[in-house]
Amino acid sequence: MSNTSHFTQATVDLPAGFPADVTLPKFVVDLGARFADAGFELALVGGPVRDMFLGATVTDLDFTTDAKPEQIQQILTGWAHAQWDIGAAFGTIGARYGDWIVEITTYRDEQYDPDSRKPQVVFGTELVEDLRRRDFTVNAMALRLPDFELVDPFGGIKALVAGVLDTPGTPEDSFSDDPLRMMRAARFAAQLGVTVSDRVAVAMGEMAQRIEIISAERVREELVKLMIAAKPRRGLDLLVVSGIAGFMLPELPAMREASDATHRHKDVYEHSLQVMENAIEHEAKYVDAPNFVLRFAALMHDIGKPKTRRFEKNGKVTFRHHDVVGAKLAAKRMRALRFDKDSTKAVARLVELHMRFYGYGEGEWSDSAVRRYVTDAGDLLDHLHALTRSDVTTQNKRKARRLATAYDDLETRIEQLAEEEELASIRPDLDGKQIMEILGIKPGPLVGRAYNHLLNLRLDEGPADYEASKAALLDWWADQPEAQTPDDDVAPDA
């Protein structure tokens, strides 16, 4: 697990062969000695070892040992500042030392029953056998502690240098043990820029449907990690080409089918990937980076096109209302993958709004239209700015400049109106209590109707004082059926 605060303990230099600027906290050596004194092995394993050879900052410390969970706990007692056994059933004990969180796992072998989503865990006794069951050779390396002896029985270093992702054993055995490893292959392609070996690519294609036995929650977590990686396009392409996306994100390969060379409209799949890459470039200006919501909205913004494609008599291809249809499809897919409600709502809203700007033209929007644009986007306005700018993939430089200039103008108008009217918090000029007092009505749906009417007036005409707002409310009320049969015990404030 990750170090979540600044590291303050002493560090230790690594032996020759590691990048010169890579260090580890000194307690790693002390912990190795503590296990050795107790008669057990301890090794730093997997991602941390891989990252050290890549010269990357080590933020995770994962260890493996021949000690059983209860023995790990005994050894950690008196050393760790805190420890927990939430993963003990899978052989993992967690602990905190200073600012660092570490996980120590007993050598193990875990396999999947063909029809089960849960791994069957069997503890092992040999480090090499533990490494053999790991997902890929670049993660099947270990450093024995406290002496930093490299254990690399499956050629992980060689694979790193070559930039190739392969499995310690056969990929068929590896993916049968845990089909989620096929998605991890795509994630590592996105994170590390590696290419999967030919045999891994073949196995992924042949076993793609096995991803269906994995829980939606685990698939979702891998998808998020892939999307916030340095080069998500590499991983997404691999998921699509292998056929895995067809089972966990079918809307993505469906966009390839919406491409039509005969009618010569834009390749929807390639366009969507380009928009996502553009969004990655824009996100640092507008939102926190990396930003899953923005990137996923960019990827999914045109998923409504396959369902809305129509061939007109004049030979043109149209995708009317693909924004609305796409928003519903995006929300449905994210619910299936068990995303939280806020993320789902945000992505769907961005997909729904991604075409709104294209009615702006050369700045002919009224102030009312600008207010509505801001109000409809709400807290997602900065995301929408980034997405809209990213959606320009035309090769026509003149058109691209025109659209960029138009959006510059829109942002300027938003800033100007925001200074004048506090656009981010636009509300009707009367609140619910005032509405009930003026109309002499009780709480209920009628108050909401009146509130929405005043909000629309506020968006169309800007702010108004109390008397003008009251007059507008009473004018609206005069046309409502309820005004003809008011409650007997209350009377409108005329």
N, C-alpha and C positions, 0 to 999 in steps of 0.2 A: 504494500500500500504506500501512498505518497507521503513524503515529508511536507507538512502543511504550514510550517513556519520556518523562520530563519535558523540555520544550523549554527550552533555555538560550540560544539565539542571539537577536540583536536582531530586532525586528519592524519592519514598515513599514506606515504607514497607507495605506488605499486611497482612490482618488479619490471625489469626490462621487457619490452615487447608491447607494453601498453602505451597509448599516447601520453606524452610527457605531462600534460596539464590535467590529467584525470587523477582524482584522489578519492579515497573513501574515509568515512569517519573511523577514528582509531578504535572505537568500541567494537567494530567488526572483528578485529584481531583478538581483542579481549574475550569476546563471546565465543570465538572458535576455540580458544584455550580453555574456556570454562567447560565446553562440551567434551574436549579431549581429556581433561582431568576427570570427568565423570565416566570416561570409557566409551564415548560415542563420537561419531563423525559429524561434522557440520560443513556445509558448502554453500557458498553464494551461488545462486543458480538462475538460469533463464534470462529474462529481459535485462537485469542489471549488468550481467556479464556481456551480453550483446552490445548494450549501449556504451560500455566502457571501451570496447574495441572500436566502436564507431566514433569515439571521442566526444560523445554526448554527455550532458550532465546527468548523473545518476540521481533520480528522485524516488526510486522504489528500491526496497531491500527485501528480497525474497530468499529464504534459506531452505535447505532440505537436509534431512538427518535420518540416521537409522534409529534414533530414539522414538519411542511411542509417545503419543500426546501427553499421557500422564507423567512420563519421564521428562519431557520438555518442560512441563510446568514446574517440576521440582528443580530443574537446573536454573530456570529463570527466576525462581524465588530468591529474593535478596539481591538480584541484579537489576531486573526491570523495575521501572518506576510504576508500571501498571501492566496487567496482563488480562486476557480474556480467552474463553474457550468456545466462542460462538461457532467456530469451524471444526471443532474437535471430531465430529462424526466423520469428517473428510480428512482428518489427520492434521489439521491446521490450528496452531495456537498463535494468537496475536499478542503483541506486547508493545509498550512504549518505553523508549529510552531517550531521555532529554526531549529534543524536538522531533525525534524520529519515531515513526511507526514501522514495525517489522512484522513479518509473518514467517513462521517456521513450520514446515510441513514434513511429516514422516514420508520416507520413500514409499511410493505407492504405485499401484497399477489400477487404473479405472477404465471400465468398459461399459458400453451401452448394450442392453438387450435390444434386439431389432425393433421391438414395439414399445420401448420405454423411453421416457424423456429424462430419467434420472440415472446418474452414473452409479455403477456398482464398484465400491472402493475396496481394494485389497492392499494391505500394507506390505511393503517389500523390505529387503535387507541390503541391497546392493545399489550403489550410486549409478553405475553404468546402466543397470536395468531400469532405474527410475528415469534416466535421461532418454532411454529408448522409447518410453511411452509418451514423451513430450511431443508437441505438435510439429515443430519444424527444427531442422538442424541448427539454425541460427539461434534457437532457444534451447538447444540440447547441449549446452556447455555449462561447466561449473568451475568454481575456484575452491579447492579444498582449503579449509582454514585450520589453523592460523597461518599456514605457510604459503598461501596463494598458488598452490599447484594447479595448473590448468588441466582440466579433464575435458577432452573434446573428441570422443570416440567416433563421431559421425560426420566430422569435417565441417563444423559450423564456421570456423574462421575462413576456410577456403570458400564456402558459400557466400559469406559476407563480402569478401573481396570480389567474387564474381558477380555479386548482385542477383543471386538465384535463390529462390525459395524452394526447398525440397524437404522431404520427411525423413526421419531417422530409419524407419522401416518402409514398407510399401505404403503408398498413399491410401490404397484401399483399406488396409488395416487401420491406419491412423484415422481416416474419416469414418470408419465403422465404429471405432471406439468413441468418437465424439464428432458428429456431423457438423457441429458449429465451427470446427476447424476449417471448413471450406470457406466460411465467411471471414474467418481470421486471415486466411490467405489473401483475400481481397483487401482486408484492412491493412495488412502489412505491406501490400503492394502500394497502397495509398500513403502509408506512414513512412516507409523506408525507401520507396522508389525501386523495389526489387521486382524481378520478373519470375513468375512461377515456372518451375521446370516442366518439360513436356509431359512427363508422366503424371505430375500433379494436375496439370490442365486437363488431361484425358480423364483422370479419376473424378475430377470435379464435374465434368460433363456427364459422365456415366452415373454418378451418384447424386446428382443435383436434388432429386426428389426427397432424399433422406433428410434434407433440412426441415421437412415438415414435422419430424418427430421432436424437434427442439421447441421449447416453450417460446411463446411470443416475447416474453420479457427478455430472454437471453438474445434472441434475434435483434430486438430493439437496441439493446446495449451495444452490440457489435456494429449495428448500422450507425449509431450516433458516433462511435469512435472513428468509423470510416469517414463520416461526413466532416468531422472537424480535423481530419488529418491534413497534412501539407498538400497532397495531391489526390483528392477524392475521386477525380475522374478515372484514374488508373484502376482503382478498386471497383467502381461502378461498372466500368467497361468489362471487367473480368466477371462480375456477377451476371451481367447480361449475356456475354458470349458463352459462358458455361451453362446457362439455363437456370442458375440458382435464383436469379431475380424473378423469374417467372413464378416461383413458389412463395416468395416472401415480399416482393414488391412488383407485382405483375404490371402495374401501370407504367413502369419504366420501359420494359421491352415493347409494350404496346405502342409506344410512341414511334418506334422504328417502323412498325407496320403502317403508321399513318403517313409515312413518307411516300411520295408518288412522283417518280421521275417523268412520267408521261405528262402530268399536268404541271410539273415544274414548280411546285410550291416548296417552300423552305423545309428542309429536313428537320422535323420536329425534335427528334432525339438529339441530333448533333447541336441544334440550336439551344436546347435545354441545358446540355452540358456546358456550352459556351456561356450561357447566362449565369450558371452557377460559378464558373471560373471568374467571370466579370465581377460577380458579387463578392468573391473572396478578395478581389483587388479593392473594392469599394468599402468593405466592412470596417476597416480601420478608421475611416473618416467618420462613419455614421454610428457604428455600434461597437460593442465589445467584440474582440476577435480572439479565437475563432467563434463564430456565431452559428449554432446549429439551425435555429429558426430561420434565419435569413438564407442560409445555404440550401436548406431543404425546401423552402418556399420557392427559391429560384429553380431548383431541380424540378419541382412539381408544378410550376406555374402554368404549363400548357398541357397537363394530363387530360384535360377535358376535350382536347382536339380530336382524338380518335373517335369519340362518341358523337361529335357534332359536325364532322366533316360532311360537306355537301358539294356535289358537282353541279354548277349552274349551267344553264343552256348556252351561255356565252363562253363556256370553257373555263371560267374561273372556279377556284375552290374556296369555299367559305367555312368558317368555324364559328358561327354565330352562337353567342352565349357560352362559349367554352370556358370563360372565367367563372361563371356561376356553377356550371357543371363540374369544373375542375375543383372548385372549393369543396363541393360535397364529396367528391372522390377522395380528395386529400384527407378530409376529416374521417371518412370511413376507413381508409387504410391505416391511419394513425391510431384510431380506436382499436382496430384489429391487432395492432402491434403493442397495445397497452401503453400508449403514450399518455402523459398526464393531460388533464383538461386544458390547462393554460397553453401549453405548447401546441396542442391540437387546434385550439381556437385561433391562436396567432397565425399559424401556417395557413389555415383555411381562409382567414380574413385577408391575408396578403395575396393569396391566389385570386380571391374574389375581386380585389381592388387593383390588380396589376395592369389592367387596361384603362383605368380611369383617366390617366394623364393624356391619353391620345386624343381626347376631345379638346385639349387645351389650345392646340394650334399655335397661333402667333400671339397669344396673350389676350384673346378676346373673352376670356372668362370674366364674369362679373365678380365683385367682391363676395357675393353670396355663394357662388360656385367654389371659390377658394376656401371660404369658411367650411363648406360642406366637405371638401376634400380633407381638410385638417380634422374635422370632427369625426368623419367616418373612419379615418385612420387611427385616431385616438393615440394611445401610447405607442402604436406601431409606426408613427409617422416617419421616424428616421429609418426604420427598416424599409418602409415603402419608398422613401427617397432612393435608397441603395438599390432596391430591386428594380425600380423603374429605369434608373440609369443603366443598370446591368442588362436590361432587356433590349438594348440597342446593339444588334449584331450585324447590321447591314454593312456591306462592302462599299456602299456608295458614300464616299467621304463627305460630300456636300450634304446629303440627307442626315448623316450622323452629326455633323456640326450644327445643322438646323435644330435637330431634336435636343442636343445638349444645350444650345443657347436658349431654347424655349423652356427647358427645365430650370436653367439658371434663373430665368425671369420668374418662373413660378415660385421658386424658393425665396427669391427676393421679395415678392409680393406677400408670401406667407410671413416672412420676418417683419415686414412693415405693418401688416395687419395685427400680428401678434403683439407688437409694441403698443398698438392703439387699443386693442380689445382683449388681450389675454386669451388668445384663441384656444390654447391648450385646455382651458377650463370653461369653455362656453356653456352657459346655462340659460334657461329662460329668465326673463326679467322679473318674473313672479315665481315664488316657490309654491310647493303643494299646499302649505298652510294658508297662504294668501289667496290661492285659487279657491279653496273651500270657503273662506270667509266672504269673498266677493260674491260667489255664486250661491252661497248658502247650501252647500251640499256636504254629504258625509264622505269619509274615505271609501274609495272603491275604484273600479275601472274608469269611471267618468273623469276622475281627477287626472288619471294618466292620459286620457284623450286630450283634455284641456292643456296639460303640460306639454305634450308633443306638438300641439298646435302652436303654442307660444314659442317652443324651441325652433320650429320651422320659420316663424316670423323673425326670430332673432337671427337665424342664419341668413334669411333673405334680406333683411333690412338693417341689420346691425342693432346695437343697444338702443333702448328707449327708456324714458323715465316712468315712474310709477303710474301717473295718470294716463299716459298714452297706452301703456300696457294694459291697464284696467279697461280702458275703452275698447281696445282690440279684443280682450277676453269677452266682454259683454256682447260685442258684435257677433262673435263666434257663437256664444251661448244662445243668442236669439234664434239661431237657425237649428238648434238641437231639439230633437223630440222631447227630451227630458225637461226642457225649459217650459213646455206647455203644461206639464203636470208636475210641478215641484212638490217636494215633501210638504205636508200640511203644517209641520211643526217648525219649519225653517223657511225663511224668505230670502231671495237674492238681495244682495246689497246694491240697490239701484242708485 
